[in-house]
Amino acid sequence: PPILIFDEPTSGLDPISINILRKQIQTLKDEGKTIFITTHDMLEAQRICDRILIMNKGRIIADENPDVLRENFKQTLNIMFSFQSELSERQFNDLKKQFGVRKTENNTFVFSSDDPLRDLSLLQNFKKEANLQIEKLKFEETTLEEVFIHLIKGDLLK
């Protein structure tokens, strides 16, 4: 058929089956088939979809290529870092207050920044004052999931 509809196609599948399904969907796309996929898995949508529709309460609030959607929200970067030594509770609270950091696994901290150069300078000042050494520093672009959350939250405020 020229049009195929998949509802949560990877739900409940193991990684090998997901990979097989992805390849099959790509083959169908290459054959010129139109494929509609409903999913809550934004990473999966980002991987296989050419176009994303985001709906809220029955209304389309975004309709775009996933890379373009992410590019529109590229003004923020996630900054992840860890220190060589453990932070005191006071140091963590200071970080949280200044940057809105949250702690993830392995004593890694993350926050979103709309001005990474400014925030890196502030982070350098923090580490000097606290006599800490940064062990790891990593930047990540905004994910489709973060775009989705931002759009839904913004739509709820309307």
N, C-alpha and C positions, 0 to 999 in steps of 0.2 A: 504493500500500500504506500501511497505517496506521503501520508502523514501518520506518524506514530506518537502515541501518548504513553509516557511512563510515569507512574505515581510512586515516588520514593523507591526508585529501582535498586539502590544499593543497600537499602535497609535490611539488616539481618544477614547480609552476605559476608563471607570471610574474605580476606584480602586477595586471595587468588581469584575467587569468583568475581570480585569487583573489578580486577584488572581485565579479566576476560570480557566482562560486560562493557567496560570502557572502550576496549578495542572494537567490539561489535558495534557500539554506538558510533564510533569514528568511521567505521566502514560504511554504515548506513548514511552518515553525513556526506561522505565522499561520493556516494551514489546519488546524491542530490535529494535525499529524503528530508522532509521537515519533521523535526522531533521536538515534542513538548515534554519537558521534565518538570515535575513538581518535586521540590525537595526542601528540607530544612537544613541540609548540609551545605553551607556556603562554600566550603573548600572544594567540595565535589562540583558544585555549580561553576566555580571559578575555573576548574580544570577542564570541563568538557563543554561548557556552553559558549556559543558565539554571541548570545544576547540574553540579558537578564531582565525579567519583569519582577518588580517588588510590589506586592500588594499589601494593603492594610485596610481592613474593614470593607473589603470588596472593591476598593479603589486602587488603580495603578498609581503608585507614587514615584516609580522610577522605571525607565525603559531604555536600556543602553547596553553596550558591550561591557563585559566585566572589567576589562583593563581601563576603559574610559571612566567607568563609575569610580574605580579606585583612584584614578588620576585626579578626578574632581575633588577628592578628599586628601590629596597628597600633601596638603599644607601641614599635616601633622605626621610626626614620626614617633614610633615607639622606641624608647631608649632603654636598653637592658644593661645592667652592670652588676658586678659583684666586687667585694673588697677582699683583700688577702686575710683579714682578721674579722672576727665577729663584731657586730655593732652592739653597743650598749642600748638599753631601752630608750634612753634619752636621745642618743644619736639617731636611732630609727624614727623616733617621734619628730625630731627636727627635720629629717629627710622627708617624712610624710607631710609635714606642715609646709615645707618649702616647695616640694615638687609634686605632692600627691602620689608618692610612690606606693606601690603595693609589693609585697614580698611574694616571690614564687618559690618553686623548689630549689634546693641546693644553695640557699642563702643568696639568691639572685633577686635583684630589685628591678622594677619596670615602671616607667611612666610615659605618658604621651606628651609630646612637645610640639608647639606651633612655632617655636623659635629655637631649633637645636643648638645653634652657635652660642646664643645667650645662655641657654640652660647648661651646656657643657662648661662654659666659663664659671657659672655658679657652682656646678658640681666640683670643678677643680678647686674652687675656693673652700667648699665644704670639706673636701678631703684633706686639704692643707691644715685647716683649722682643727680638724678632728684627728690629725696625724694618722691618716689612713692611706693605704695604697690600693688603687684600683687594679683588680686582677683581670677582669674581663670587661669589655665594652662592646656592645653590638647595637646596630640600628636595624629596625625593621619597618618596611612600608606598611601603610594601612591595609588591613585585610578586607575582603569583601564582607566578612561577618561584622567588622566594625562599621563599615558603610551602612549595612543593613540596620544595625542598632541605632546609628545616628539618624537615619531616615525615619525609622519607626518612631523614635523618641520625638523628633521634630514634628512629625505628623500628628502625634498625640497632643502636642501643645497647641495645635491650630483649633 
